[in-house]
Amino acid sequence: LSTTFNVTVPDVNCSGSVDVVDIQQIAAHWNTTPADPSYHARYDLDGDNAITIGDLVIVAEKWN
């Protein structure tokens, strides 16, 4: 039995605040999936196995 869950952490660079750097880091992995070497689940905030606009929206909503 295996379970996978995604914990949404919009502060992807762990700086203590959500800012433009978080958006830049997600954008650097734009349009990647697990099949791509530059994909990292840390940036897939909506857990859909693709880094897309949905992930950027999550960060934008939490921007300080």
HELIX and SHEET records of a PDB file:
HELIX    1   1 VAL A   20  ALA A   27  1                                   8    
HELIX    2   2 ALA A   41  TYR A   43  5                                   3    
HELIX    3   3 ILE A   53  LYS A   62  1                                  10    
END                                                                             
